[in-house]
Amino acid sequence: MRAVQVVSLDGPGAVRVADTGDPRPAPGQVLVDVHAAGVTYPDVLLTRGQYQLRPEPPFVPGSEVAGTVRSAPEGSGLAPGDRVAAFPGFGGFAERVAADPSVVFPLPERLSFTAGAGVPMNYLTVHFALARRGRLRAGETVLVHGAAGGVGTAAVQLARTLGARVIAVVSTEAKAEVARRAGAHETVLAEGFRQSVAELTGGRGADVVLDPVGGDRFTDSLRSLAPEGRLLVVGFTGGEIPTVKVNRLLLNNIEVVGVGWGAFWLPRPEYLREQWEEILPRLESGALDPLVGSVHPLEGAADALRELDGRGAAGKVVLRVRED
């Protein structure tokens, strides 16, 4: 089969398409024919050996896919031909991938495989962030940084379906249009966002800030929180890992909350199924509808990774392995 391999830890340019052997499912695993694979920021970090998991090259990245079941063990609830999305963790940038049944989920007919590949990582992460770690309630205001990217557009959509008012922070007017397409009620530019948020909320601030960017926005995000507000730390695509002076937390009884989705579910894999069951009706209805930004062929994996690395993504970046 064809697969994208990281051949050295030198960044997105160090990937190659190679002919490899088919994966051999371990006992109890599902084999999936991959139609599309989502490209995520951890994939970028993996190409530099900067992720918390550091496999030795050559290896096949790709944590999320959509496709059809090729084979499945008895009792898994899956059968050959089933349309699925899956979160194998590694190996997704390939024509086939093996995964445990606990990370393989039914994909609604209304979703293309290209869109479905954008669901597992982003939507389950933001569901964990907003619903569990952020304790989001209907009627609250959510501020979403990086709102035009894959995580950001997923957060905008999910927050809206949970009954929140959504303010999207973006870097350009073109990205503001993407955030509005995702469902943001208002958009503000990253430059001077604190003042804009104050004006939009009558000086009160946001109840929840979801931040996958980090960097120099962090302090102004804290200052943008309403009393008892929660800042959700999702990642650091901005590069710099910020620090917090904890006395700021006392002023308005605010919280900085870590969102480590993987660290949470790995010892309790049944949680993923619980999450999927919660978001599945919203996927079926179209309330959650992954906003695909760019689609690359398998041979274009380096370009897809560079797009994320340069923070140029508007919507979800996807590799198309087979035609839908």
GIDAZI-V52150 format. One record per helix or strand. SS is the DSSP state (helix for helix, strand for strand). FROM is the first residue (numbers start at 1). TO is the last residue. Records with the same first field share a line. If there is no record, write none. Layout:
SS = FROM-TO / FROM-TO
This chain:
strand = 2-6 / 15-19 / 29-38 / 59-59 / 64-71 / 83-86 / 94-94 / 96-100 / 104-106 / 141-144 / 165-170 / 186-189 / 206-211 / 225-233 / 255-258 / 292-297 / 316-320
helix = 12-14 / 41-46 / 101-103 / 113-116 / 120-133 / 150-161 / 173-182 / 193-200 / 215-223 / 247-251 / 261-265 / 270-285 / 298-309
